[in-house]
Amino acid sequence: MNVTSNSPLCENTNHVHLMLLHFGHALVGRDWRGSNPSPGLSRLYYVMDGTARILPQEGEPFILTAGNWYLLPADYSFDFSCDDRMEHIYFHLKFCDLDGLDLLSSIPAPIEFPASEDKSALFLSCLASDALADGLFLR
């Protein structure tokens, strides 16, 4: 029998903290515009309908489109706007190591990934709940 263990990795992993600072559901319109200069937290968006525009301080602008997840890492500065409407679920979070350093701040640019399936109804029901299980699911 060959057994491998990595206790130091387990110990390091156990000291990583995912903190959900705020989450919600929003339907925004043309008034959704502004600036986020080095926000100090990461933003995770799931776009349910519509589009919006992200204009980074550095790099290429991009469009948030329905059916996709977007991770805007901590310390990523950008302007945002919506030309018509966008419905989305959002999470403001920090993912920190033992020293309090946000691990997502090292990601140089946003990450876009398609949703494998639409779970918006499930997310919306959890957002409306005060149950611990629903909060843990969202986390």
Secondary structure, DSSP 8 states (H G I E B T S, - for coil): ------HHHHHHHHT-EEEEEEEEEEEE-TT-EEEESS-SSEEEEEEEEEEEEEEESSS--EEEETTEEEEE-TT--EEEE-SS-EEEEEEEEEEE-TT--BGGGG--S-EEEE-SS--HHHHHHHHT---HHHHHHH-
